[in-house]
Amino acid sequence: MRNAEPHESDALATLWHAGWQDAHARILPAELARHRTLESFKQRMRDHLADVRVAGEVGSPLAFAMLKDDELYQFYVDAAARGTGLAAALLVDAEATLRARGIDNAWLACAIGNDRAAKFYARNGWRLGGNAVLDLPMPDGGIFKLEVWRYEKRLD
């Protein structure tokens, strides 16, 4: 596990876009999905690259965890790396990074209906705290309100 390299931004965004399409495109509202273009993921990755932990060789990322304050903000694993134990190792790394930043209680948002992810988080000690509504910024400057499952974990 390592920090993202600046030149990996596009490769990480491509992994993120593919993972988002696989996990979310069919369960989230079409209005949100139409704004989740590859270019939107590239911009968001560039904006948050300093807070990205990566699994895989430099230039060939297999998974990433994006952190934001006390949140495991994004977590994606390439389809080819699923089932290998890589996701669990990256999750442990992300939790350790949050802990090193002084975070005792972390949280993450999981799309309602993303049962594969929900089971993974539960297996790894995350507790469903209930539902929450996120305000997602949209490219046109508006806000999209999305109800999600909020998972929490004490990191001490």
C-alpha positions as CSV (number, residue, x, y, z in Angstrom):
1,M,0.0,0.0,0.0
2,R,1.3,3.4,-0.9
3,N,0.3,7.0,-1.7
4,A,-0.9,7.8,-5.2
5,E,1.6,9.2,-7.6
6,P,0.5,12.3,-9.5
7,H,1.0,10.6,-12.9
8,E,-1.5,7.9,-11.9
9,S,-4.5,10.2,-11.7
10,D,-6.1,9.2,-15.0
11,A,-5.5,5.4,-14.4
12,L,-7.1,5.7,-10.9
13,A,-10.0,7.7,-12.3
14,T,-10.5,5.0,-15.0
15,L,-10.6,2.3,-12.3
16,W,-13.0,4.4,-10.2
17,H,-15.3,5.1,-13.2
18,A,-15.5,1.4,-14.1
19,G,-16.1,0.4,-10.5
20,W,-18.8,3.0,-10.1
21,Q,-20.5,1.8,-13.2
22,D,-20.4,-1.8,-12.0
23,A,-21.6,-1.1,-8.5
24,H,-23.9,1.9,-8.8
25,A,-25.2,2.6,-12.3
26,R,-28.2,0.2,-12.0
27,I,-29.1,1.1,-8.4
28,L,-28.8,4.9,-8.3
29,P,-31.0,7.5,-9.9
30,A,-30.4,8.1,-13.7
31,E,-30.1,11.8,-13.0
32,L,-27.0,11.2,-10.9
33,A,-25.6,8.5,-13.2
34,R,-25.6,10.7,-16.3
35,H,-23.2,13.1,-14.5
36,R,-20.8,10.4,-13.5
37,T,-18.7,10.6,-16.7
38,L,-15.1,9.5,-16.9
39,E,-14.1,13.2,-17.1
40,S,-16.0,13.9,-13.9
41,F,-14.0,11.1,-12.2
42,K,-10.8,12.5,-13.6
43,Q,-11.5,15.9,-12.1
44,R,-12.5,14.5,-8.7
45,M,-9.4,12.3,-8.6
46,R,-7.2,15.3,-9.4
47,D,-8.9,17.3,-6.7
48,H,-8.4,14.5,-4.0
49,L,-5.2,12.8,-5.1
50,A,-3.2,13.8,-2.0
51,D,-5.6,11.7,0.1
52,V,-5.5,8.6,-2.0
53,R,-3.9,5.3,-0.9
54,V,-3.2,2.8,-3.6
55,A,-2.7,-1.0,-3.9
56,G,-0.7,-2.2,-6.9
57,E,2.4,-1.3,-8.7
58,V,3.1,2.3,-9.6
59,G,1.3,3.0,-12.9
60,S,-0.9,-0.1,-12.6
61,P,-3.2,0.5,-9.7
62,L,-5.5,-2.3,-8.7
63,A,-7.4,-0.6,-5.9
64,F,-7.6,2.7,-4.1
65,A,-9.0,4.3,-0.9
66,M,-9.7,8.0,-0.9
67,L,-9.9,9.6,2.6
68,K,-11.6,12.9,3.5
69,D,-11.4,14.1,7.1
70,D,-12.9,11.3,9.2
71,E,-14.5,9.5,6.2
72,L,-13.4,6.6,4.0
73,Y,-14.7,8.7,1.2
74,Q,-14.2,6.4,-1.8
75,F,-13.1,2.7,-2.0
76,Y,-12.8,0.8,-5.2
77,V,-11.1,-2.4,-6.3
78,D,-10.6,-3.4,-9.9
79,A,-12.9,-6.3,-10.9
80,A,-9.8,-8.5,-11.7
81,A,-8.5,-8.1,-8.1
82,R,-11.8,-8.9,-6.3
83,G,-11.7,-12.0,-4.1
84,T,-7.9,-11.9,-3.7
85,G,-7.8,-10.4,-0.2
86,L,-6.5,-7.1,-1.6
87,A,-9.6,-5.2,-0.6
88,A,-9.3,-6.3,3.0
89,A,-5.6,-5.3,3.1
90,L,-6.3,-1.9,1.6
91,L,-9.1,-1.4,4.1
92,V,-6.8,-2.1,7.0
93,D,-4.3,0.4,5.5
94,A,-7.0,3.1,5.1
95,E,-8.1,2.6,8.7
96,A,-4.5,2.8,9.9
97,T,-4.0,6.0,7.9
98,L,-7.1,7.5,9.4
99,R,-5.9,6.5,12.9
100,A,-2.5,8.0,12.3
101,R,-4.3,11.3,11.4
102,G,-5.9,11.2,14.9
103,I,-9.3,9.9,13.8
104,D,-10.9,7.6,16.5
105,N,-14.3,7.2,14.8
106,A,-14.5,6.8,11.0
107,W,-17.5,6.6,8.7
108,L,-18.3,5.7,5.1
109,A,-21.3,6.0,2.9
110,C,-22.5,2.9,1.0
111,A,-25.1,3.2,-1.7
112,I,-28.4,1.6,-0.6
113,G,-28.6,-1.6,-2.6
114,N,-24.9,-2.2,-3.0
115,D,-25.1,-5.4,-1.0
116,R,-21.7,-6.7,-2.1
117,A,-20.0,-3.7,-0.5
118,A,-22.2,-3.7,2.5
119,K,-21.4,-7.3,3.3
120,F,-17.7,-6.6,2.8
121,Y,-17.7,-3.6,5.3
122,A,-19.7,-5.6,7.9
123,R,-17.2,-8.6,7.6
124,N,-14.5,-6.1,8.3
125,G,-15.9,-4.7,11.5
126,W,-17.9,-1.7,10.2
127,R,-21.3,-1.2,11.8
128,L,-24.4,0.1,10.0
129,G,-25.3,3.3,11.8
130,G,-28.4,4.0,9.8
131,N,-29.3,6.0,6.8
132,A,-27.9,9.5,6.0
133,V,-28.6,12.0,3.2
134,L,-25.5,13.3,1.4
135,D,-25.4,16.5,-0.5
136,L,-23.5,15.7,-3.7
137,P,-22.2,18.6,-5.7
138,M,-23.2,18.5,-9.4
139,P,-21.3,19.9,-12.4
140,D,-24.0,22.6,-12.9
141,G,-23.4,23.9,-9.4
142,G,-26.5,22.3,-8.0
143,I,-26.8,19.7,-5.2
144,F,-28.1,16.2,-5.6
145,K,-29.5,14.7,-2.3
146,L,-28.7,11.0,-2.0
147,E,-29.8,8.7,0.8
148,V,-27.1,6.2,1.7
149,W,-26.3,3.6,4.3
150,R,-23.9,5.1,6.8
151,Y,-21.3,2.7,8.2
152,E,-19.1,3.5,11.2
153,K,-16.1,2.0,12.9
154,R,-14.2,2.9,16.1
155,L,-10.5,2.8,15.1
156,D,-8.7,2.6,18.5
